[in-house]
């Protein structure tokens, strides 16, 4: 009886995991849609100052794209039961994700060196938006790093195999979400000045 209940609980948990993740990602998308809409509306202000994105943002964009590719490869190799290559690509994803955070922070330093601040007398409406939206995204990437660490931990504890990939799939969905979100934000900032 207890074993049947445990199996039913696990099955119900498996069925609800992806829909719950999608609902949370839709709510995050709505938040960023609101922030970017406010950015567009604020462009009409007389005190709007346009400037180029920091060079470090270009590097961070490349790193997060590469990190999605390495996560895709990790998923591919776990389905082949190749634990060694799965490990290599998961660790590469972690390395690239950490690099993304590093270069985002370097981008903030570039903005500061250019005299563009988040708040205060030297801030502009645009710089405040870029800092605010980028920091909100960075928080989501930090959550993605935590998820990735859990996936890596579970992988090294042999919880994933060709037949059991749910945790890795959920982690990958969230990671690709923050990747696509940054690409959208980067292109948004680049083209809507």
Secondary structure, 3 states (H helix, E strand, C coil): CHHHHHHHHHHHHHHHHHHHHHHHHHHHHHHHHHHHHHHHHHCCCCCCCCCCCCHHHHHHHHHHHHHHHHHHHHHHHHHCCCHHHHHHHHHHHHHHHHHHHHHHHHHHHHHHHCCCECCCCCECHHHHHHHHHHHHHHHHHHHHHHHHHHHHHHHHCCCCECCECHHHHHHHHHHHHHHHHHHHHHHHHHHCC
